[in-house]
Amino acid sequence: MEIIVCVKRVPLTQEVDLEINPQKTDIRRDMLAYSINEWDNYAVEEAIVLKEKHGGNVVAVTVGTEEDEEVLRRSLAMGADKAIRVDPGNLLPDSFGIAKILAQVIRGMPHDVVLTGVQADDLNEGSVGTMLAELLDLAHAAVVTGVTAEGEEATVRVELEGGVEEVSRIKLPALLCIQTGINEPRYVSIMGIRKAAKKELNVVKIEDLSLSRNDLSPMTTVEELFLPPETEGAQFLEGDPATVAEEILRILKEKGVKK
Amino acid sequence: MSEIFVVVEHRNGEIREITYQLLWKADELCRKGSHTLTAVVLCGEKENFISEINDRADRVILFEDERIKNFNGDLYKELLVRLIQEHKPILTLIGHTPWGMDYAPSISIKTGYPLATDCVDVIFENGRPKVVRQIYAGKIFSRVAFKDSEGYLITVRSGAFSIDKAGEHKGEVIKKDIPPDLPTARREFVAFEDAGAGAIDITQADLLVSIGRGVGEADKVPAMQELANLMGGVLSCSRPVVDKNWLPKYHQVGTSGKSVKPKVYLAFGISGAFQHVAGISGAGCVIAVNKDKKAPIFRVADFGVVDDLFKVAEALKAKLA
């Protein structure tokens, strides 16, 4: 089974005060740490699990700068066989552009299964995977929480609202957008990443993909970023933990919660 | 003047709430821009959804076929692309649901209409839509414009708009035939399964002691269970806790878990992603404990504590012991 998994490096923004740049078009990134997009981490694990079961190869692909190779090396350490980075140069493609670039790369490679994360931590658009499926003319499923491949088909589980899962049969080759929780991504050690440095990591320049500027012109543009409008928000309980605990218990009593 | 399309979402013979939210917004946009509102229904034979929506749209376009009784992304895409190419609606509104996410991007590629996803507001400026989205887990808002196009596609976040009926409409029903050359779907529905049933029912609790990613590791979960027991509450959690297998799915609060309505919801180390917050709108009172003062949960909580959750948990235990 030939498996391709698309990954993205994103800033870690939990427990971080985000600031907007002076042009109001992006966040200030200079102080942020980066990691693999959480959904993509599950997608890489799922790719490796499929390979372990069915044999074949896993190729990890990203669109980004040299710094973004970090997530490819991590994917190689997890068990991917090969990695490709597409260097977009000075272009800043939107999700539509990213899908077009990925499609152009993947088209020339054997693929039975293409995996992406459902969405990315940063912009949570959730559209690259399905756009890519359409561009490659692949059957697809969004928000996948289970995959069992059998021959030329797979059974997939899709997470719906309210704890309901939709089970369906899909023809391979297919593109699946992987949801968090589908598996337990394996631990990656520094040693593992060092060892994986020997694996093949190719860089493709965007100019070599025979895409025109028109192909990559964005469908949407960010006009302005702004902070969430002020809400009344929470009334903060101040003091040491003991004082706060006392106050919480008082509120519980007031709201009629019986012990 | 043009048309605004709303694609009706339904499951198991019931219209999903997101549909009414889309219709509510579409009604407002139609009135401001002198557009007409068209609801598009793809459903099985005699599913009878018309009476529930035709007073909210000027026109209801109906495709009835057993192949689309249950959602099918391949067939939705085919039928909607053809319909959009025929009608050229200025705007098509689709729910940003697992199903909307399945076909909206495909339609964008097929029609060339630009798409903005997971939008929390839509406005028209000079005849062209703009949207507001939330990025970085709701810490930043983004106003997004489209490139010039004949029509635009927008998926809307669940809960962003009211489910109420706004304007008066009298929907004319137009039944459409399924084209004979409709391709065979590459993905076929098998069944719905309830993944959320389990040993406890978090929807009936008066007090939920709820834990999130901030708990940090599986080993810390028993101490929080102990606290829930001491307080006479039930332990629940946010998505990351289930993703990491620290607790079974039936503990999960949120859009993909359960909606809850306790008298008090005590959230420990939950950042407050919108999918989670959507599940606690019925709570009488929300108390949130989180180290991050900017965590979105504090925007919806009644009371907040900015502190290490374990310190607060231990202090509560000490008072109750």
Contacts between the chains, C-beta under 8 A, distances in Angstrom:
chain1	res1	chain2	res2	distance
A	13	B	136	4.8
A	13	B	137	6.6
A	13	B	139	6.4
A	14	B	137	7.3
A	14	B	213	7.6
A	14	B	271	6.2
A	14	B	292	7.1
A	15	B	291	6.4
A	15	B	292	4.3
A	15	B	295	7.8
A	17	B	294	5.7
A	18	B	136	5.8
A	18	B	139	5.1
A	18	B	140	5.8
A	18	B	294	7.9
A	20	B	140	6.8
A	27	B	136	6.8
A	27	B	140	6.3
A	96	B	108	7.4
A	96	B	114	7.6
A	96	B	115	7.6
A	99	B	105	7.9
A	99	B	109	7.8
A	118	B	101	7.5
A	121	B	136	7.8
A	121	B	137	7.3
A	122	B	135	6.5
A	122	B	136	6.2
A	123	B	133	7.8
A	123	B	135	5.1
A	123	B	142	7.9
A	124	B	118	6.0
A	124	B	134	7.9
A	124	B	135	6.7
A	124	B	137	7.8
A	125	B	117	4.9
A	125	B	118	6.6
A	126	B	96	7.6
A	126	B	101	5.1
A	126	B	117	5.8
A	126	B	118	6.6
A	127	B	101	7.6
A	127	B	104	7.4
A	127	B	105	4.3
A	127	B	108	7.6
A	127	B	115	6.3
A	127	B	117	5.1
A	128	B	105	7.9
A	129	B	105	7.7
A	130	B	101	6.7
A	130	B	102	6.5
A	130	B	103	7.5
A	130	B	104	7.6
A	130	B	105	3.8
A	130	B	106	5.7
A	131	B	105	4.4
A	131	B	106	7.4
A	131	B	108	6.8
A	131	B	109	5.4
A	133	B	106	7.1
A	134	B	105	6.8
A	134	B	106	4.4
A	134	B	109	4.0
A	134	B	110	6.6
A	135	B	109	6.0
A	139	B	74	7.3
A	139	B	186	3.5
A	139	B	187	5.5
A	140	B	73	7.3
A	140	B	102	7.4
A	140	B	106	7.9
A	140	B	187	7.7
A	141	B	73	7.6
A	141	B	102	7.0
A	141	B	187	6.4
A	142	B	73	7.7
A	142	B	98	6.0
A	142	B	99	8.0
A	142	B	101	4.5
A	142	B	102	4.2
A	143	B	98	4.2
A	143	B	101	6.6
A	143	B	102	7.8
A	145	B	195	7.9
A	155	B	190	7.4
A	156	B	187	7.9
A	157	B	193	7.8
A	158	B	98	5.9
A	158	B	102	7.9
A	159	B	98	6.2
A	159	B	195	7.8
A	159	B	256	5.5
A	160	B	11	7.3
A	160	B	97	7.8
A	160	B	98	5.3
A	160	B	99	7.7
A	160	B	192	7.6
A	160	B	256	7.7
A	161	B	16	8.0
A	161	B	97	6.8
A	161	B	98	7.3
A	161	B	158	7.6
A	161	B	255	5.1
A	161	B	256	6.2
A	162	B	196	6.9
A	162	B	255	7.6
A	162	B	256	7.6
A	162	B	257	7.8
A	162	B	258	7.3
A	162	B	259	7.6
A	163	B	194	6.2
A	163	B	195	5.4
A	163	B	196	2.2
A	163	B	197	7.5
A	163	B	249	6.6
A	163	B	250	7.7
A	163	B	252	7.4
A	163	B	256	6.9
A	163	B	257	5.7
A	163	B	258	6.4
A	164	B	11	7.9
A	164	B	192	5.5
A	164	B	193	7.1
A	164	B	194	6.1
A	164	B	195	6.9
A	164	B	196	7.4
A	165	B	192	7.1
A	165	B	193	4.8
A	165	B	194	7.8
A	165	B	195	4.7
A	166	B	71	7.6
A	166	B	98	7.8
A	166	B	189	6.9
A	166	B	191	7.8
A	166	B	192	5.8
A	166	B	193	8.0
A	167	B	189	8.0
A	167	B	190	4.3
A	167	B	191	4.9
A	167	B	192	7.5
A	167	B	193	6.1
A	168	B	187	5.3
A	168	B	188	6.0
A	168	B	189	5.3
A	168	B	190	5.4
A	169	B	187	6.9
A	169	B	188	5.0
A	169	B	190	6.0
A	170	B	186	6.5
A	170	B	187	4.3
A	170	B	188	7.9
A	171	B	186	4.5
A	171	B	187	7.2
A	174	B	186	7.6
A	174	B	187	7.9
A	177	B	101	7.7
A	180	B	239	7.2
A	180	B	240	7.6
A	180	B	243	4.6
A	181	B	239	7.4
A	181	B	242	6.1
A	181	B	243	3.4
A	181	B	244	7.8
A	184	B	244	7.7
A	184	B	245	6.5
A	217	B	147	6.9
A	218	B	147	6.8
A	219	B	108	7.3
A	219	B	114	3.5
A	219	B	115	6.5
A	219	B	146	6.7
A	219	B	147	5.6
A	220	B	114	5.9
A	220	B	115	7.7
A	220	B	116	5.3
A	220	B	144	5.1
A	220	B	145	6.9
A	220	B	146	5.6
A	220	B	147	7.2
A	221	B	144	7.0
A	221	B	145	5.5
A	221	B	147	7.6
A	222	B	142	5.5
A	222	B	143	7.3
A	222	B	144	5.7
A	223	B	130	7.1
A	223	B	143	4.7
A	223	B	144	6.6
A	223	B	145	5.0
A	224	B	142	7.6
A	224	B	143	4.8
A	225	B	135	7.7
A	225	B	140	5.4
A	225	B	141	7.0
A	225	B	142	5.3
A	225	B	143	7.8
A	226	B	140	7.5
A	226	B	141	5.2
A	226	B	142	7.9
A	226	B	143	7.2
A	227	B	140	6.8
A	227	B	141	7.1
A	228	B	134	7.7
A	228	B	138	6.8
A	228	B	139	7.3
A	228	B	140	7.6
A	228	B	141	5.7
A	228	B	296	7.8
A	228	B	299	7.0
A	229	B	141	7.8
A	231	B	299	5.1
A	231	B	300	7.9
A	233	B	298	5.8
A	233	B	299	5.5
A	233	B	301	7.7
A	233	B	304	7.6
A	234	B	286	8.0
A	234	B	288	6.4
A	234	B	298	4.5
A	234	B	299	7.7
A	234	B	301	4.0
A	234	B	302	6.3
A	234	B	303	5.7
A	234	B	304	3.3
A	235	B	302	6.7
A	235	B	303	5.4
A	235	B	304	7.0
A	236	B	303	7.6
A	236	B	304	4.8
A	236	B	305	7.1
A	236	B	306	6.6
A	237	B	303	5.7
A	237	B	304	7.0
A	237	B	305	5.1
A	240	B	315	8.0
A	241	B	307	6.4
A	241	B	311	4.3
A	241	B	312	5.2
A	241	B	314	7.0
A	241	B	315	3.7
A	242	B	315	4.9
A	242	B	318	7.3
A	242	B	319	7.6
A	244	B	305	5.2
A	244	B	307	6.7
A	244	B	312	5.8
A	244	B	315	6.8
A	245	B	312	6.3
A	245	B	315	3.7
A	245	B	316	4.5
A	245	B	318	7.3
A	245	B	319	5.2
A	246	B	319	6.6
A	247	B	303	8.0
A	248	B	266	7.2
A	248	B	287	6.0
A	248	B	303	7.7
A	248	B	305	7.7
A	248	B	312	7.6
A	248	B	316	6.5
A	249	B	316	7.2
A	249	B	319	6.1
A	249	B	320	7.7
A	251	B	264	7.0
A	251	B	285	6.7
A	251	B	287	6.5
A	251	B	303	6.4
A	252	B	207	6.8
A	252	B	231	7.4
A	252	B	264	5.6
A	255	B	263	4.9
A	255	B	264	5.1
A	255	B	284	5.8
A	255	B	285	5.1
A	256	B	206	7.7
A	256	B	263	5.7
A	257	B	206	5.3
A	257	B	207	4.6
A	257	B	232	7.3
A	257	B	233	7.6
A	257	B	263	5.2
A	257	B	264	5.2
A	258	B	206	7.2
A	258	B	232	6.7
A	259	B	231	6.7
A	259	B	232	4.2
A	259	B	320	7.9
